[in-house]
Amino acid sequence: MILSFFDQFMSPTHLGIPLIALALSLPWVLIPTPTNRWLNNRLLTLQGWFINRFTQQLMLPINLGGHKWAVLLTALMLLLITLNLLGLLPYTFTPTTQLSLNMGFAVPLWLATVIIGMRNQPTAALGHLLPEGTPVPLIPVLIVIETISLFIRPLALGVRLTANLTAGHLLIQLIATAAFVLLPMMPTVAILTSTVLFLLTLLEVAVAMIQAYVFVLLLSLYLQENV
């Protein structure tokens, strides 16, 4: 049976039961949990340092009222990084290549920031729809444009994460297939292709971490506007 390049993005099922819930829950098992000892091992110390530094940098420009989101955004960051990196392993499924899942993360969190802004400071929240000093004839047009851009934000969040991960997985599969096909015919070209594949894999590891960070960073910026 000839498989399509896009078959790797299909949600796995077993006996008709979708396994995406299992793919979302299992990565948490790989994250080490703190112990009751006075001194932690190197892995726990590094993990704690990373979480503390990330939370400090993320919450630095946000008012004290928005610091309640620190645990949620940090947990989301860890989840996305773990899912993205595990998806680069062979014979694994990447849930974050599903647009429905990414929109499920983006829409509720974006909507929560908008609701917080409308509840706490409705004047300032509505003021973002009209830049200061706008000429009177352009006011209706700018309000429509800013409203559309506001509602496009969650779509951009979900599509950006999905598109970057999907493109990376497709490139890796295409180059790996080319190297496998060229190996018996042109070994030198196959070795060069394999080198490109190795470099691309390193790039995809960086992209997996950067895209998770960008997703959470943009949510924090939306929160900063409304707190």
N, C-alpha and C positions, 0 to 999 in steps of 0.2 A: 504494500500500500504506500503510495506517495503522499507524504505529509506536506502541508503548506508551511511557509515560514511563520505564518500567523497562528499556527496551532499551539505554539508555546504560550500564547496569551489567553487560551481558553481556561476557564475555571475548572479545576479537576473535580471529578465526581467519583463516588464509589457506591455501587448499587443504587444509582440514581440520587444519592445524597450529595449536595455540594460540600466540598471540603475547604472552602475559603475561610469558614469560621475556625477550623483547625489551623490553617496557615496563619491566621491572625493571632491566635492565642499561644501557639508553641514558641514563638520568638521570646516571649517574656520569660520562659524557663531558662534561656541561655544567659540572661542578665544576672550577675551574681548579687546576692542579697547580703546586707550587713549582718555581722554576727554580734554576740554579746561579749566578745573579748575586748580587752583594753586596746590592743593593737591589731589593726587589720593587715591583711596581706597586701602585696604590691598591687594586685589587680583591683581590689576594693579601694585602695588609696587613690589609684589613678582614676578610677571611675568617679569617686567622690570629688576629686579635684576638677575633673572635666565638668561635672554637673554644676558645681559651685561657680566656676568661671563662666559657663554658658548662661546660667541664670542671672548672674550679676550683669553681664553685658546686655542681656535681653531686657532686663527690667530697669537698666540705668536711665533711659530717657522717659520712662513712664511714671506717672504720679503714683503716690502711695495707694490710691484707690484701685489701681490696676495690678498691684502686686498679688492680689488674690488669684490671679491667673498664672502665677509662676509654676505651680505644681502641674497644672493642666498642660501648659505649653512645653514644659520640660519633658513630661511623659510622652507627649505627642512627638517631640523631637527624637527621643530614644526609640519609639516605636517605628517611625519612618526610616530612621537610619538602619535599624536592625532588619526591617523588611527589605529595604533596597539592597543592602549588602548580601543578605542571604539569597536574594534572587539572582545574584551573579554566579552562584554555585551551579554545577551541572545537575540536571534532572530535578530542578526546583521550580516552584511557581512563585511569581512575584505578584502579590495582591495589589500593589500600588501601580501596576500597569493597567488596572481596571478603572475606567473613568467614573463609573458609578461609585466605587469606593472612595476615590479622591473627592468627588463632589459631596459624598456623605460626610467627609471630614470638613470640607471647606464651607458649605452652605450653612450648617448650624452655627459654627463658630463665628463666621462673618455676620450672620443675622443677630447673634448674641451681642456683638460689639455695636451694631446699629441700634438695637433696642436699649442697650445701656446708655448710649449717647442721647437718644430721644427721651429717655426717662430722667437722666441726671442734668443734662444741659440742652434742652430742645432748641434754644435759640442758636447756640454755637453749632449744633449738629446740622440744623437747616442752613446755617450761614455758609457751610462748605459748598452748598449748591450754587452760590452766587459769589464770585470773586469780588473783592473790594475794588471800587473805582470803575466798575463796568458801565459803559455808556447805556443810556436808557433804551435805545432801540434794540440792543443786543441782549437785554435781560431775559426775554422769553426763550430765545434760542439757547443761551448759555445754561439756563435752568434745565432745559430738556437734555442738553448734552451731558451736563454733570450728573443728572439723574440716571441716564443710560450708563455712564461710566461707573456709577456707584453699583448698579446691579450687575455689571459685567465682572466686577472684582472676584466673586467666588468662582465664576466660570473660568477666569484666567488662572486662578490658583490651581484648580483641578486639571485643566488642560495642560498647563505648563509642566506639572509633575508627570502626568501621563505621557505626554509627547516626548519628553527628554528620556525617560526610562525606556519607552517603546523603541525609540530610534536607536538607542545604545544597544539594546538586545538584538535588534535586527542587524545592525552593523557587525556585531560579534558573530552572529550566526552566518551571515553572508561570507565574511572573511574566513571563518573556520571551514565552511563548505568549500571555498575556493582552494584553501591550503590542502584539504584532504583530496580534492580531485587532481590537483597539480602534482602531488607527491610522486606518483609513479611515472608521470610524463616528464616533468621538469623539476627535479629535486631542488635545484638552486633557487628557483623562483618560489617554490613551496617553503623553503627555509626563510626567505625574505618575507613572505606573506605571514608566516608564523611569528616572525619578529614584530611585524606590524600588529598582529593580533594580540601579542603580549602587551605592547605599548597601549593599544586601545583598551585592553582590560584594566590596566592601571588608570587610564583616563576615566573609565566608567566607574571605578571605585571612588574616584574624586567627585564625579558627577552625582553619584548616589548620595554622598554625604552633603554636597553643596545644595542639591535640590531639597533635601529634608530641611536644611538650615534656612533656605530662602522661603520655603512654605511657612515655617513658624515665624520667621522674621517679618514677613508681610502681614501675618495675622497680628503680631505685636504692634506694627505701625498702624493698622486699622484700629486697634484698641487704644493706642495713644491719641488718636484723633478724637475719640469719643469719651475719654475719661477726664 
